[in-house]
Amino acid sequence: LDWGVPFTSRPVALKGYYKYTSKPINRTDKGMDSYKNQLDKAQITIALTDWNGTFRINTTDGKFVDFNSPEIIAYGRLESDKSYSDYVEFTIPLEYRYTDKTPKYIIISAAASYLGDYFTGAEGSTLYLDELTFEYDVTKLTEEQKSKVHYK
């Protein structure tokens, strides 16, 4: 699985709508039994990177993106175990760790099972997304959202 699409812009947030059905985790892999019967979580992640190419994920070898890497210029994540039968609006502010770097790639990942990388999750958890947009105007964010951006 190759992650990343060429992207050089600097949005302050990812906005959209989602609905989610959370179920108790009933499938676990090695070392993940402690999560059994906990409610699964939806996860929507966005990151801007200065990688020189796409990042190849390899679950067999345990090679995943390190979101604390200095190659991650900006990062945001939503995780929730709340079920919604109708679409609800969300805004994920991007926390800029580096304002002197230009993005080269973007990642947007959405999963109905936040531990899916580790083959752990709930059968029946479902996530739907709609109308994803980027926000570029920091004044359109709430004060709480603005405090997470650290954008200059």
C-alpha positions as CSV (number, residue, x, y, z in Angstrom):
1,L,0.0,0.0,0.0
2,D,1.6,3.3,-1.1
3,W,0.5,6.4,0.9
4,G,0.6,9.9,-0.4
5,V,-0.6,12.0,-3.3
6,P,1.4,15.0,-4.6
7,F,0.2,18.2,-2.9
8,T,1.9,21.5,-2.2
9,S,-0.9,23.6,-0.6
10,R,-1.2,24.6,3.1
11,P,-4.8,24.2,4.3
12,V,-5.6,24.9,8.0
13,A,-8.2,22.2,8.3
14,L,-10.1,19.3,6.7
15,K,-13.9,19.6,6.8
16,G,-16.6,17.2,5.9
17,Y,-19.5,15.1,7.1
18,Y,-19.4,11.5,8.4
19,K,-21.7,8.9,9.9
20,Y,-20.5,6.0,11.8
21,T,-21.7,2.7,13.4
22,S,-19.5,1.4,16.1
23,K,-19.6,-2.2,17.2
24,P,-17.7,-4.0,20.0
25,I,-14.3,-5.3,18.8
26,N,-14.5,-9.0,18.1
27,R,-11.5,-9.6,15.9
28,T,-8.0,-9.3,17.2
29,D,-4.5,-10.3,16.1
30,K,-1.4,-11.1,18.1
31,G,-1.0,-9.0,21.2
32,M,-4.3,-7.2,20.8
33,D,-6.6,-9.3,22.9
34,S,-7.0,-6.5,25.5
35,Y,-9.1,-4.6,23.0
36,K,-11.7,-7.3,22.7
37,N,-15.3,-6.1,23.5
38,Q,-14.3,-2.5,23.6
39,L,-16.2,-0.2,21.2
40,D,-14.4,0.2,17.9
41,K,-13.5,3.8,16.8
42,A,-13.7,5.6,13.5
43,Q,-10.5,7.3,12.5
44,I,-9.9,10.1,10.0
45,T,-6.3,11.2,9.6
46,I,-4.7,13.9,7.5
47,A,-1.0,14.7,7.2
48,L,1.1,16.9,5.0
49,T,4.6,15.5,4.4
50,D,7.9,16.5,2.7
51,W,8.6,12.9,1.6
52,N,10.5,12.5,-1.7
53,G,7.9,9.9,-2.9
54,T,5.0,7.8,-1.6
55,F,5.4,5.8,1.6
56,R,5.1,2.1,1.2
57,I,3.2,0.5,4.1
58,N,4.0,-3.1,4.8
59,T,1.8,-4.7,7.5
60,T,3.7,-8.0,7.2
61,D,7.0,-6.3,8.1
62,G,5.3,-3.9,10.5
63,K,6.3,-0.8,8.4
64,F,3.8,2.0,9.1
65,V,4.0,5.8,8.9
66,D,5.6,7.4,11.9
67,F,3.3,10.4,12.5
68,N,5.9,11.9,14.9
69,S,8.6,11.9,12.1
70,P,10.2,15.3,11.2
71,E,8.9,14.6,7.6
72,I,5.4,15.2,8.9
73,I,4.8,19.0,8.3
74,A,1.2,19.1,9.6
75,Y,-1.1,16.6,11.2
76,G,-4.7,16.2,12.3
77,R,-6.8,13.3,13.5
78,L,-10.4,12.6,14.5
79,E,-11.2,9.4,16.5
80,S,-14.6,8.6,17.9
81,D,-16.6,5.6,19.1
82,K,-19.9,7.5,18.9
83,S,-22.5,6.1,16.4
84,Y,-24.4,8.5,14.2
85,S,-27.3,7.4,12.0
86,D,-27.3,10.8,10.2
87,Y,-24.3,12.7,8.8
88,V,-22.6,15.0,11.3
89,E,-20.2,17.8,10.3
90,F,-16.6,17.6,11.4
91,T,-13.5,19.8,11.2
92,I,-10.0,18.5,11.7
93,P,-7.5,21.3,12.3
94,L,-4.1,20.7,10.9
95,E,-1.4,21.3,13.5
96,Y,1.6,22.7,11.7
97,R,4.9,21.5,13.2
98,Y,7.0,23.2,10.6
99,T,6.1,26.5,8.9
100,D,9.3,26.7,7.0
101,K,8.8,23.5,5.0
102,T,6.7,23.2,1.8
103,P,4.4,20.1,1.6
104,K,5.1,17.6,-1.1
105,Y,2.5,14.9,-0.3
106,I,-0.8,14.6,1.4
107,I,-2.4,11.7,3.2
108,I,-6.1,11.4,4.0
109,S,-6.9,8.1,5.6
110,A,-10.3,7.0,6.9
111,A,-11.0,3.8,8.7
112,A,-14.1,2.3,10.4
113,S,-11.7,0.3,12.7
114,Y,-8.9,2.5,14.1
115,L,-6.8,-0.6,14.8
116,G,-7.3,-2.1,11.4
117,D,-3.5,-1.7,10.7
118,Y,-3.1,-4.4,13.4
119,F,-5.9,-6.6,12.0
120,T,-8.1,-5.7,15.0
121,G,-11.6,-4.4,14.8
122,A,-15.3,-5.0,14.8
123,E,-17.3,-6.7,12.2
124,G,-20.1,-4.3,11.3
125,S,-18.4,-1.1,12.2
126,T,-19.0,1.2,9.2
127,L,-17.9,4.7,8.3
128,Y,-19.2,7.0,5.6
129,L,-17.7,10.3,4.5
130,D,-19.1,13.0,2.3
131,E,-18.3,16.5,1.0
132,L,-14.6,16.7,2.1
133,T,-13.2,20.1,1.6
134,F,-10.1,22.0,2.7
135,E,-10.3,25.2,4.8
136,Y,-7.7,27.8,4.1
137,D,-9.1,30.7,6.1
138,V,-8.2,30.3,9.8
139,T,-10.8,32.9,10.8
140,K,-13.5,30.4,9.9
141,L,-12.3,28.0,12.6
142,T,-13.5,28.1,16.2
143,E,-11.2,29.4,18.9
144,E,-10.5,25.9,20.0
145,Q,-9.7,24.7,16.5
146,K,-7.5,27.8,15.9
147,S,-5.5,27.0,19.0
148,K,-4.5,23.6,17.5
149,V,-3.3,25.0,14.1
150,H,-0.1,26.8,15.1
151,Y,0.0,28.1,11.5
152,K,1.9,31.3,10.5
